[in-house]
Amino acid sequence: MTLIDIGANLTHDSFDADRDEVIHRAQEAGIVQFIVTGGDVEHSRKALELCRIWSGVLYCTAGTHPHQAKGFDATAPVALQRLLAEPEVVAVGECGLDYFRNFSPQDQQRRAFETQLELAEETGKPVFLHQRDAHGDFISILRHWRPRLSGAVVHCFTDGEQELRDYLTLDCHIGITGWICDERRGSHLRELVRQIPADQLMLETDAPYLLPRDLNPKPRTHRNEPVYLAHICEVTAACVGKSTEQLAAETAANTQRFFKLPTNGTNQLK
């Protein structure tokens, strides 16, 4: 089975003590490539450093999460543009809007989002998107920019049917996480995932966040890891009526095509 995790926060300090072991465990479970998420300029640089150590296995995004938008000053677009020139950096982001927590003022979030969409247009790289409790503003901005973008994936989709239809209308790819494994908050996704066209679906863990709730046995810590992508694939495959192997192959092909990842040798352990 060949799987690709499109969203793993491997620069998170919870992985500092055993990062290599985490990656090896995932490889042994069939995860052959990973997209490391860049949440701000500093972590985007760290992600690129990791990618150079794990050449051909790790790739990354470069961007500023809406939580960090208040620190998105005049130097940030310049730094991100330099990072986006590197071949290991395959998308702009994580960028978007988050009005649930409002860790950054909403006007600053919108400004940082649009600046990063402009960078995506200039570089020709797709965008890795985040949206929470901000769909109205988010879809309005995205609708304006989408014709100029090479691709867009809505990372960690947890919303409802109308939001999904809006994204699919704009030809966005959809990232599904372990939220689909949560019988309390994610049960609606088990129906909605059937509406996602096979060639627009991708899988991710968002590690170390969003540990699948239904893991059995449960890990001793609450840290999510890329190794659990195999479980997310199994649950999602059951929802769409496909074998785990078929869904893994389809989503891996979608991911390699979307991010322009190499396809040779992706089943070999490093």
Beta strands, then each sheet from edge to edge (+ up, - down):
strand 1: 3-8
strand 2: 31-36
strand 3: 58-62
strand 4: 89-98
strand 5: 127-132
strand 6: 152-154
strand 7: 173-176
strand 8: 201-203
sheet 1: 1+ 2+ 3+ 4+ 5+ 6+ 7+ 8+
end
